């Protein structure tokens, strides 16, 4: 019981970080060593990267690694650091709400206090999970967390822009529709990867009415004035650059009372792995 209470307290601490006056940077760790580097650098919370964890174990990204193997790494990271840990568990490892619930239980049992749940499918014919089903999965995560007494922070991600879903002119409306529905279903924070222009980030953020919308700021040629309130870092294994290593994927969460394009896009690196895929 004491462990659950401690974990619950850490979960509330993590939630409070999303609502604070300062930007919340969530570097993406792929193993214990990277997580310890981030903690020693003064980071207040750490996310895991699904791609990074998969790559280091010899799998491609996209739920090719099993739920169990992913959660073993999450548990090792959570046990090795004192700061809150949130787990990227992709689409929840299954197409049913029961699968999402099982994954949420595993995340909590691994010692994490947050999870990222996306609606992408990697199916070119049906790139996004049906919205009604995704909302059931979010509800299942919330119910599981409540039953276990750990108020995990649920970061709900839509891949509308990332998958180039539908006509380009309709992606904003579709993204906001999904993000609002995720929020109303119980998501604590929202993530819309693929956005790059500051004006579009701000518009989506206002439309979704959340503390912030995470984004990838790696648009080639975009200047600092086009970046939202997020910082992008790429991983140590592929670049060999310790000074810019904060995980395989970009920072996931943007928080604060406003979007500020001030010099928050200092690190603008290409991704040679993805470029070669």
Secondary structure, 3 states (H helix, E strand, C coil): CHHHHHHHHHHHHHHHHHCCCCCCCCEEECCHHHHHHHHHCCCCEEEECHHHHHHHCCCCCCCCCCHHHHHHHHHHHHHHCCCEEEEECCCCCCCCHHHHHHHHHHHHHCCCCEEEEECECCCCCCCECCHHHHHHHHHHHHHHHHHHCCCCEEEEECCCCCCCCCCHHHHHHHHHHHHHHHHHHCCCEEECCCCCCHHHHHHHHHHHCCCCEECCCCCCCCCHHHCCCCCCCECHHHHCCHHHECCCCCCCCCCCCCCCCCCCCCCCCCCHHHHCC
